[in-house]
Amino acid sequence: MTTQNYVSYRDRLVGAVSEVIVGKEQEIELIAICYLCGGHILLEDVPGTGKTMLFRAFAKACGGSFKRIQFTPDVMPSDVTGINFYNMKAGEFEFRPGPVFADMVLADEINRATPRTQSSLLEAMAEGQVSVDGVTRALNRTFMVAATQNPIESYGTFPLPEAQMDRFMMRLKLGYMTREEEIGVALRKDTNDLIQALSQVVAEEETLRLRAELDEIEISEPVMGYLMDIVEKTRNDDRFNIGASPRGTIALCKTSRAYAAFHGRAFVTPDDVKTLAPHVLAHRLYYRTAVGSAEADALFRDMLKDIPVPTEE
């Protein structure tokens, strides 16, 4: 295999989305990794940082269908998955698909939905399918949930349960732009026009082919041992009540392979694992003391310092 195909894939996606979202190349690359690995992503940040625009631009660059669900306490599970309704003209029940039947589903402010509605996404995120009234329907092959939530607002919200958090492959934050970048964005033309002008830069078939070839990226025994040292440390460290799940181990292995391929290597290095571990594992842990997401990330990175990194020797 040649990793140049992965580098080209990354460059095209990051380049296209960066025409709309300025100064966030690293975050766009991580979303591309998540998409390539068939995972889902949770984006936490304050309002107005471009979360919705980012995912709209990403879906346009991938050429996939995009649906947005604005979660509120009155949204029902059937509003997400779809419903069977009786067609008077045809004299039979018909299935009306919900917005989950799309390539990219933006679950906007997901923590404003009730736990019952949040759980309607569990089967879709874990198995790529939806069951309604005993009938199971497959979702798109490149189906991805991109969820957002405001980490500083708690009134009228319902914290995501453990099972839901564990189904997100990564959790990211955008953060603010630099002063110069923000001035440029404020003076440019309407962002909606920029998104409409975007062209598709990758195809579904290319994504699925590269996804299938990721297993060919080598993870040596010492690097895999380092990855497991991180996972096992989360399960034994006094700072955590619950450590990373086996699903987290699999996600870190997949994303490390994709990160290596995106950087032109056919093998994973310890630095690849160390770079991705906070994004892939930190949100899956449960801490002995109540902490916000920023403090949780800091605690996780502090834990990483205690784990010896394998050297070339």
C-alpha positions as CSV (number, residue, x, y, z in Angstrom):
1,M,0.0,0.0,0.0
2,T,1.0,3.6,-0.4
3,T,0.4,6.2,2.3
4,Q,0.4,9.0,-0.3
5,N,-3.3,8.3,-0.9
6,Y,-4.0,9.1,2.7
7,V,-1.9,12.2,2.6
8,S,-3.7,13.4,-0.5
9,Y,-7.1,12.6,1.2
10,R,-6.2,14.6,4.3
11,D,-4.8,17.6,2.3
12,R,-7.9,17.8,0.1
13,L,-10.3,17.7,3.1
14,V,-8.4,20.0,5.3
15,G,-7.8,22.5,2.5
16,A,-11.4,22.6,1.5
17,V,-12.9,23.1,5.0
18,S,-10.2,25.6,5.9
19,E,-11.6,27.9,3.2
20,V,-14.6,28.3,5.6
21,I,-13.2,27.6,9.1
22,V,-10.0,29.6,9.5
23,G,-7.0,28.5,11.7
24,K,-8.4,25.1,12.8
25,E,-6.4,22.8,10.5
26,Q,-5.5,20.4,13.4
27,E,-9.1,20.1,14.5
28,I,-10.3,19.5,10.9
29,E,-7.7,16.8,10.5
30,L,-8.9,15.1,13.6
31,I,-12.5,15.2,12.3
32,A,-11.2,13.7,9.0
33,I,-9.5,10.9,11.0
34,C,-12.7,10.2,12.9
35,Y,-14.7,10.2,9.6
36,L,-12.3,7.9,7.9
37,C,-12.4,5.5,10.9
38,G,-16.2,5.4,10.9
39,G,-16.5,7.0,14.2
40,H,-18.6,9.8,15.8
41,I,-17.4,13.1,17.3
42,L,-18.4,15.4,20.1
43,L,-17.5,19.0,19.8
44,E,-17.7,21.0,23.0
45,D,-17.3,24.8,23.0
46,V,-19.0,28.0,23.8
47,P,-21.6,29.4,21.3
48,G,-20.4,31.3,18.2
49,T,-17.1,29.4,17.6
50,G,-18.2,27.9,14.3
51,K,-19.2,24.4,15.3
52,T,-22.2,24.1,13.0
53,M,-20.4,25.8,10.1
54,L,-17.5,23.4,10.5
55,F,-19.7,20.3,10.1
56,R,-21.7,21.8,7.3
57,A,-18.5,22.6,5.4
58,F,-17.1,19.1,6.1
59,A,-20.2,17.4,4.8
60,K,-20.1,19.5,1.7
61,A,-16.4,18.6,1.1
62,C,-17.2,14.9,1.5
63,G,-20.2,15.1,-0.9
64,G,-22.5,13.5,1.7
65,S,-26.0,14.4,2.7
66,F,-26.3,16.6,5.8
67,K,-29.1,16.8,8.3
68,R,-29.4,18.9,11.5
69,I,-31.3,18.0,14.6
70,Q,-31.8,20.9,17.0
71,F,-32.2,19.1,20.3
72,T,-34.7,20.4,22.8
73,P,-36.5,18.7,25.7
74,D,-39.6,18.2,23.6
75,V,-37.8,16.3,20.8
76,M,-39.0,12.7,20.7
77,P,-37.1,9.6,19.7
78,S,-39.3,9.3,16.6
79,D,-38.2,12.8,15.6
80,V,-34.7,11.3,15.2
81,T,-35.2,7.8,13.9
82,G,-38.4,8.2,11.9
83,I,-41.9,6.9,12.3
84,N,-44.5,4.5,10.7
85,F,-47.6,6.4,9.6
86,Y,-50.8,5.2,8.0
87,N,-51.1,6.3,4.3
88,M,-54.9,6.7,3.8
89,K,-54.5,6.7,0.0
90,A,-52.4,3.5,-0.1
91,G,-54.3,1.9,2.7
92,E,-51.1,0.7,4.5
93,F,-48.4,1.9,6.9
94,E,-45.3,3.5,5.4
95,F,-42.0,4.4,7.1
96,R,-41.1,8.1,7.1
97,P,-37.3,8.2,7.7
98,G,-36.0,10.6,10.3
99,P,-33.0,12.9,9.9
100,V,-30.7,10.1,11.2
101,F,-30.8,8.7,7.6
102,A,-28.0,10.9,6.3
103,D,-24.3,10.8,5.8
104,M,-23.6,13.4,8.5
105,V,-26.1,14.1,11.3
106,L,-25.5,17.2,13.3
107,A,-26.9,16.6,16.8
108,D,-26.9,20.3,17.9
109,E,-26.9,20.8,21.6
110,I,-27.4,17.1,22.2
111,N,-27.4,17.6,26.0
112,R,-30.7,19.5,25.8
113,A,-32.6,16.4,24.8
114,T,-34.0,14.1,27.4
115,P,-32.2,10.8,28.2
116,R,-34.9,8.9,26.3
117,T,-34.2,10.9,23.1
118,Q,-30.5,10.7,23.6
119,S,-30.7,7.0,23.8
120,S,-32.4,6.8,20.4
121,L,-29.0,7.4,18.8
122,L,-27.2,4.6,20.6
123,E,-28.1,1.8,18.1
124,A,-27.3,4.1,15.2
125,M,-23.9,5.1,16.6
126,A,-22.8,1.6,17.6
127,E,-24.2,-0.6,14.8
128,G,-25.0,1.7,11.9
129,Q,-28.7,0.8,11.9
130,V,-32.1,1.9,13.3
131,S,-34.9,-0.3,14.6
132,V,-38.4,1.0,14.5
133,D,-41.5,-1.1,15.4
134,G,-39.4,-4.3,15.1
135,V,-38.0,-3.5,11.6
136,T,-34.2,-2.8,11.4
137,R,-33.0,-0.5,8.6
138,A,-29.3,0.1,7.7
139,L,-27.9,3.6,7.7
140,N,-25.5,5.1,5.1
141,R,-22.1,3.5,5.0
142,T,-20.4,6.7,5.8
143,F,-22.9,7.6,8.6
144,M,-21.4,9.9,11.2
145,V,-22.9,11.7,14.2
146,A,-21.3,15.1,14.9
147,A,-22.7,16.3,18.2
148,T,-22.2,19.7,19.9
149,Q,-22.8,20.9,23.4
150,N,-22.1,24.0,25.5
151,P,-19.8,23.0,28.4
152,I,-20.5,26.0,30.5
153,E,-24.3,26.0,30.5
154,S,-26.2,23.5,32.7
155,Y,-29.7,25.0,33.0
156,G,-32.2,22.9,31.0
157,T,-29.6,20.3,30.0
158,F,-29.3,16.5,30.6
159,P,-25.7,15.2,31.0
160,L,-24.8,12.6,28.5
161,P,-24.8,9.1,30.1
162,E,-21.8,6.8,30.2
163,A,-23.0,4.6,27.3
164,Q,-23.5,7.7,25.1
165,M,-20.1,9.2,25.8
166,D,-18.4,5.9,25.1
167,R,-19.8,5.8,21.6
168,F,-18.1,9.1,20.6
169,M,-14.7,8.2,19.1
170,M,-13.3,11.7,19.9
171,R,-14.2,14.8,21.9
172,L,-12.7,18.1,20.6
173,K,-12.8,21.8,21.3
174,L,-12.4,24.5,18.7
175,G,-11.3,27.5,20.9
176,Y,-11.1,31.0,19.7
177,M,-9.2,32.2,16.6
178,T,-6.2,34.5,16.8
179,R,-6.8,38.2,16.6
180,E,-5.7,38.4,13.0
181,E,-7.8,35.4,12.0
182,E,-10.9,36.9,13.6
183,I,-10.5,40.2,11.9
184,G,-10.2,38.5,8.6
185,V,-13.4,36.4,9.3
186,A,-15.3,39.5,10.4
187,L,-14.5,41.3,7.1
188,R,-15.0,38.5,4.6
189,K,-18.3,37.8,2.8
190,D,-21.1,35.7,4.2
191,T,-20.0,32.2,5.4
192,N,-23.1,30.6,3.9
193,D,-21.9,31.7,0.4
194,L,-18.5,30.1,1.1
195,I,-20.1,26.8,2.0
196,Q,-22.3,26.9,-1.1
197,A,-19.2,27.5,-3.2
198,L,-17.3,24.5,-1.8
199,S,-16.9,21.5,-4.1
200,Q,-16.8,17.8,-3.2
201,V,-13.1,16.8,-2.8
202,V,-13.4,13.2,-1.7
203,A,-15.8,10.4,-2.8
204,E,-17.6,7.8,-0.7
205,E,-15.9,4.9,-2.5
206,E,-12.5,6.5,-1.7
207,T,-13.3,6.8,2.0
208,L,-14.5,3.2,2.2
209,R,-11.4,1.9,0.4
210,L,-9.0,3.8,2.5
211,R,-10.9,2.7,5.6
212,A,-10.6,-0.9,4.7
213,E,-6.8,-0.5,4.1
214,L,-6.1,1.0,7.5
215,D,-5.4,-2.4,9.0
216,E,-2.2,-2.6,6.9
217,I,-0.7,0.3,8.9
218,E,1.7,-1.5,11.3
219,I,1.6,-1.2,15.0
220,S,4.7,-2.8,16.5
221,E,4.6,-4.7,19.8
222,P,6.3,-1.9,21.8
223,V,3.9,0.7,20.5
224,M,0.9,-1.5,21.1
225,G,2.3,-2.1,24.6
226,Y,2.5,1.7,25.2
227,L,-1.1,2.1,24.0
228,M,-2.2,-0.6,26.5
229,D,-0.1,1.0,29.3
230,I,-2.2,4.2,28.8
231,V,-5.5,2.3,28.8
232,E,-4.6,0.2,31.9
233,K,-3.3,3.3,33.7
234,T,-6.8,4.8,33.5
235,R,-8.2,1.7,35.1
236,N,-5.7,1.6,38.0
237,D,-5.1,5.3,38.7
238,D,-6.6,6.7,41.9
239,R,-7.8,9.8,40.0
240,F,-10.4,7.8,38.1
241,N,-13.4,5.8,39.2
242,I,-13.9,4.1,35.8
243,G,-11.2,3.8,33.2
244,A,-11.3,3.5,29.5
245,S,-13.4,0.8,27.9
246,P,-12.3,-1.8,25.4
247,R,-14.2,0.3,22.8
248,G,-11.8,3.1,23.7
249,T,-8.8,0.8,23.1
250,I,-10.1,-0.1,19.7
251,A,-10.8,3.6,18.9
252,L,-7.3,4.6,19.9
253,C,-5.7,1.9,17.8
254,K,-7.8,2.8,14.7
255,T,-7.2,6.6,15.0
256,S,-3.5,6.1,15.6
257,R,-3.2,4.1,12.4
258,A,-5.1,6.8,10.5
259,Y,-3.0,9.6,12.0
260,A,0.2,7.8,10.9
261,A,-1.2,7.3,7.4
262,F,-2.2,10.9,7.2
263,H,1.4,11.8,7.9
264,G,2.9,9.5,5.3
265,R,3.9,6.6,7.4
266,A,3.0,2.9,7.2
267,F,3.7,2.4,10.9
268,V,2.4,4.0,14.1
269,T,4.8,5.8,16.5
270,P,4.4,6.3,20.2
271,D,3.9,10.1,19.5
272,D,0.9,9.2,17.3
273,V,-0.7,7.4,20.2
274,K,0.3,10.1,22.7
275,T,-1.2,12.8,20.4
276,L,-4.5,11.1,20.0
277,A,-5.0,9.6,23.5
278,P,-6.5,12.8,25.1
279,H,-9.0,13.2,22.3
280,V,-10.0,9.6,22.2
281,L,-9.9,8.5,25.9
282,A,-10.3,11.5,28.2
283,H,-14.1,11.8,27.8
284,R,-14.6,8.1,28.5
285,L,-13.2,8.4,32.1
286,Y,-15.1,9.1,35.3
287,Y,-13.2,11.1,37.8
288,R,-13.3,10.8,41.6
289,T,-14.0,14.5,41.9
290,A,-16.4,16.5,39.8
291,V,-14.5,18.3,37.0
292,G,-15.3,20.1,33.8
293,S,-14.1,18.9,30.5
294,A,-11.1,21.3,30.5
295,E,-10.0,20.0,33.9
296,A,-10.6,16.4,32.9
297,D,-8.3,16.9,29.8
298,A,-5.6,18.4,32.1
299,L,-5.8,15.5,34.5
300,F,-5.5,13.0,31.7
301,R,-2.5,14.8,30.1
302,D,-0.9,14.9,33.6
303,M,-1.4,11.1,33.9
304,L,0.3,10.6,30.5
305,K,3.5,12.1,31.9
306,D,3.7,9.1,34.3
307,I,3.8,6.5,31.5
308,P,7.2,5.7,30.0
309,V,7.4,6.1,26.3
310,P,9.1,3.3,24.4
311,T,12.3,4.4,22.5
312,E,13.8,3.2,19.3
313,E,16.3,1.1,21.1
